[in-house]
């Protein structure tokens, strides 16, 4: 599947490989972006019907994120430090005529059962501080609210009239990619379970 060069990866977190013709929660993703100084504050939300273990496994599948996150070209773990993974990632982000290559090393710190944080260690993002949060949705056994929130700032000055829509578009695509992959894996799991 061709990758959309308009997207930026913001954490191991983050993460378009949907099931063709199947209605998925990724269509109901909400993403908000607002300026915070020279950075952009982002929040994204979606309700997902899948087992907790599958959601967590997909969020932490760092070596395969580039398979399903639009705009991410490479992602691989270069080191483990206890409950943290040090991950090198490359890709690009863009909106309209503006393109920004992304080359970062991030730390993804896992805090089961409900949080996976990310922060930039080095690379061409001045600031990246955020993460995924998994929340139980009501009484349904396998229904969760997945949230991503964080602050992002490129290392070069980018006017807010570009950076805000840039980040909103790219995080929206990226978050949809992650939700779509979770739901694709859940569909495959359900089919396998039905055959057994």
Buried (B, 14 or more C-beta within 10 A) or exposed (E): EEBBBBBBBBBBBBBBBBEEEEEBBBEEBEBEBEEBEBBBBBBBBBBBBBBBEBBBEBBBBBEEBBBBBBBBBEBBBEEEEEEBBBBBBBBBBBBEEBEBEBBBBBBBBBEEEBEBBBBBEEBEBBBBBBBBBBEEBEEEEBBBBBBBBBBBBBEEEBEBEBBBBBBBBBBBBBBBBBBBBBBBBBBEBEEEEEEE
